[in-house]
Amino acid sequence: MSGLVIRSAGTPDAEGKLLGITPETAGWKYVGFEVYRLRPGQSFRRETGGNEMVLLLLSGIASISTRRSGREWDRIGGRMDIFEQVPPWSVYVPPADEAVLTAETVVELAVCSAPGKGTYEARLIAPENVRVAERGHGDMRRVIHNVLPESEPADSLFIFEVYTPNGNWSSYPPHKHDEDNLPHEAYLEETYYHRIKRPGGFAIQRVYTRDGSLNETITVRDGDLVLVPKGFHPVAAPPGYDLYYLNVMAGPVRTWKFTDDPDHVWLKSV
């Protein structure tokens, strides 16, 4: 199995955890990511330490509070299935704080983290704050939920949801962001958390560099996490299987500058 894939446990542990990485376990410096499935009444508690963190409700309804700032949001959520394709509810939590979430229904929770400076206060990111955009055309078309884009305040994190219709390609034409070469390209680590609409389905993700030092083609199953430490990283959703993925990115400078694979950039002008 590829070292770039973290498989879901399938059954949550006593704390509700299905999968997770830290920068240390991933072998990089910035991005941390976890997924939990919580029972009604079950709680999740986390101190942020030196990180900023976003609690993103993949599905379900929950109440969330932050201890340092005393903020509370009761019974937020409402998307009961990821494939309803409506924007999620999220809460941004700064460094040196503590977040407490209590599940009001069964909750699927993504915990996204990266180094923070404490620049911004805790806040709610409601669905109406998430810009929805269509990207690409033809069999490269996909729909983007801009949960935490460059235009919204954060110290390190970028967060996007992407819906790719079955039979289409996504993150395509292939691009990369693995060099600290501003203003042309920014170094950003990235995770892809994949969900597939129909049972038994799969997707394909390729992660490769032009010099061939990294060249992996990965069969992605529902609930898998793919790490992108470098290289180009396109995704394909086979016919019959709509694909969702949640992207988390972070690096030393919070700007999204990337380089297209020159072999395939011509597709942008078709």
C-alpha positions in Angstrom: 0.0 0.0 0.0 1.2 3.5 -0.8 2.8 5.4 2.1 0.7 8.4 1.0 -2.6 6.8 2.0 -4.1 6.8 5.5 -7.0 4.3 5.6 -10.1 5.0 7.7 -10.5 2.6 10.7 -14.1 2.1 9.5 -15.2 1.8 13.2 -14.5 4.7 15.5 -12.4 4.2 18.6 -13.7 5.1 22.1 -13.1 8.8 21.4 -14.8 8.6 18.0 -11.7 8.8 16.0 -11.6 7.3 12.5 -8.2 8.5 11.2 -5.7 11.2 11.8 -2.2 12.6 11.1 0.0 15.1 12.8 2.9 16.9 11.0 5.2 14.5 12.7 3.5 11.3 11.6 3.1 12.8 8.0 6.7 13.7 7.8 6.1 17.3 7.2 5.8 20.6 9.1 2.4 22.2 8.8 -0.8 20.3 8.3 -2.6 18.2 10.8 -5.9 16.4 10.1 -8.4 14.1 11.9 -11.8 12.7 11.3 -14.2 11.7 14.1 -17.7 10.0 14.1 -19.5 10.9 17.4 -22.6 9.5 18.9 -25.4 11.8 20.1 -24.3 13.2 23.4 -20.6 12.3 22.8 -18.1 15.2 23.3 -14.8 16.2 21.6 -12.4 18.4 23.5 -9.1 19.8 22.2 -6.6 22.4 23.2 -5.1 24.2 20.2 -1.7 24.9 21.7 0.4 26.7 19.0 -2.0 25.8 16.2 -5.1 27.4 14.7 -7.8 24.9 14.1 -11.1 24.6 12.2 -13.8 22.2 13.4 -15.8 21.4 10.2 -19.1 19.5 10.5 -19.0 17.0 7.6 -22.5 16.0 8.7 -24.8 16.3 11.7 -25.7 18.9 14.3 -23.5 19.9 17.2 -22.9 22.6 19.9 -19.5 24.1 20.0 -17.8 26.4 22.6 -14.4 27.9 23.0 -13.0 28.2 26.6 -10.6 31.2 26.3 -12.9 33.5 24.5 -16.2 32.2 26.0 -17.9 31.9 22.6 -20.8 29.4 22.2 -22.7 28.2 19.1 -25.7 26.0 20.0 -27.0 23.3 17.6 -25.2 24.4 14.5 -25.1 22.2 11.4 -27.9 20.7 9.4 -26.2 18.9 6.5 -27.0 15.3 7.4 -25.2 13.8 4.5 -22.0 15.1 2.7 -23.6 14.5 -0.7 -26.5 16.9 0.0 -23.9 19.3 -1.6 -24.7 22.3 0.6 -21.9 24.2 2.3 -20.9 23.0 5.8 -20.9 24.7 9.2 -17.4 25.3 10.7 -15.8 27.0 13.7 -12.4 28.7 13.6 -10.4 28.4 16.9 -7.2 30.3 17.4 -4.0 29.2 19.2 -3.9 29.0 23.0 -7.6 28.2 23.2 -9.7 25.1 23.9 -12.6 23.9 21.8 -15.4 21.7 23.1 -17.9 20.1 20.8 -21.0 18.1 21.9 -22.8 16.0 19.2 -26.6 16.6 19.2 -27.0 14.0 16.4 -24.6 11.5 14.9 -21.8 13.8 13.8 -19.0 13.4 11.3 -16.3 15.9 12.3 -13.1 17.0 10.5 -10.4 18.7 12.6 -8.0 20.8 10.5 -5.0 22.4 12.0 -1.8 24.3 11.2 0.6 26.6 13.0 -1.0 29.9 14.1 0.1 33.3 15.4 -3.1 34.2 17.3 -3.9 37.0 14.9 -7.7 36.2 14.7 -10.4 35.5 17.2 -12.7 32.5 17.3 -15.5 32.7 14.8 -18.3 30.8 13.2 -18.1 30.0 9.5 -21.7 29.6 8.5 -22.9 28.2 5.1 -23.8 31.7 3.9 -20.1 32.7 4.4 -18.9 29.9 2.1 -18.7 31.0 -1.5 -19.7 28.2 -4.0 -18.0 28.2 -7.4 -17.8 26.0 -10.4 -14.4 25.3 -11.8 -13.3 23.7 -15.1 -15.6 22.6 -18.0 -16.8 19.5 -19.6 -15.3 16.4 -18.0 -13.1 18.6 -15.9 -16.0 20.3 -14.2 -16.3 20.3 -10.4 -18.0 22.4 -7.7 -15.9 24.1 -5.0 -17.0 25.2 -1.5 -14.5 27.9 -0.4 -14.6 27.2 3.4 -11.4 29.1 4.2 -9.9 30.6 1.0 -7.1 33.2 0.8 -9.6 36.0 1.0 -10.8 34.9 4.5 -8.7 35.5 7.6 -6.4 32.8 8.9 -2.7 32.5 9.7 -1.9 29.3 7.8 -4.9 27.3 6.9 -6.7 26.9 3.5 -9.8 24.7 3.5 -11.9 23.7 0.5 -14.6 21.1 -0.3 -14.7 19.8 -3.8 -17.5 17.8 -5.5 -16.5 15.9 -8.7 -19.3 14.4 -10.7 -18.8 10.7 -11.7 -16.9 10.4 -14.9 -15.0 13.7 -14.4 -11.5 14.7 -13.5 -10.6 17.1 -10.7 -7.5 19.0 -9.6 -7.0 19.0 -13.3 -5.1 20.0 -15.4 -2.5 18.8 -12.8 -0.8 21.4 -10.7 1.7 21.6 -7.9 2.7 23.9 -5.0 5.9 22.3 -3.6 8.5 25.1 -4.1 9.0 28.3 -2.0 9.4 30.4 -5.2 7.2 33.4 -4.7 5.6 35.2 -6.4 5.4 32.3 -8.9 4.8 29.3 -6.5 4.2 28.8 -2.8 5.1 25.7 -0.7 1.9 24.2 0.6 1.4 20.7 2.1 -2.0 19.3 1.3 -4.4 16.5 2.4 -7.3 15.0 0.4 -10.0 13.4 2.5 -12.1 11.4 0.1 -15.7 10.3 0.3 -17.5 8.3 -2.4 -21.3 8.4 -2.8 -22.1 4.8 -3.6 -21.0 1.8 -1.6 -18.2 -0.2 -3.2 -17.0 2.7 -5.3 -13.5 4.0 -5.8 -11.6 6.9 -7.2 -8.1 7.3 -8.6 -5.5 9.8 -7.5 -2.1 10.2 -9.0 0.8 12.0 -7.2 3.9 12.5 -9.3 6.9 14.8 -10.0 8.3 15.5 -13.4 11.7 13.9 -12.5 10.0 10.7 -11.5 11.3 10.8 -7.9 7.6 10.4 -6.8 5.2 8.6 -9.1 2.2 6.9 -7.4 -1.2 6.0 -8.7 -3.5 5.3 -5.8 -6.9 3.5 -5.6 -8.9 5.6 -3.2 -11.8 4.1 -1.2 -14.5 5.9 0.8 -12.9 7.5 3.9 -9.3 7.4 2.7 -6.9 10.3 3.3 -4.2 11.0 0.7 -1.1 13.0 1.6 0.4 15.3 -1.0 3.9 16.3 0.2 5.0 17.4 -3.3 4.3 17.0 -6.9 1.2 17.1 -9.2 -1.9 15.4 -7.8 -4.9 15.0 -10.2 -8.0 12.9 -9.2 -10.5 10.9 -11.3 -14.0 9.9 -10.4 -15.1 6.8 -12.4 -18.5 6.6 -14.0 -21.2 5.8 -11.5 -19.3 7.2 -8.4 -19.6 10.8 -7.5 -16.7 12.0 -5.4 -16.3 14.4 -2.6 -13.0 15.5 -1.1 -12.0 17.9 1.6 -8.7 19.8 1.0 -6.6 21.2 3.8 -3.4 23.1 2.9 -0.8 25.1 4.8 2.7 26.3 4.5 5.2 29.0 5.6 3.4 31.8 3.6 -0.4 31.9 3.3 -0.8 32.4 -0.4 -2.1 30.0 -3.1 0.4 30.1 -6.0 0.8 27.0 -8.1 2.4 25.7 -11.2 0.6 23.7 -13.9 2.1 20.6 -15.4 3.4 22.1 -18.7 2.5 18.8 -20.6 -1.2 19.4 -19.8 -1.6 23.2 -19.4 -3.0 23.4 -23.0 -6.3 22.0 -21.6 -7.0 25.4 -20.0 -7.4 26.9 -23.5 -9.6 24.2 -25.0 
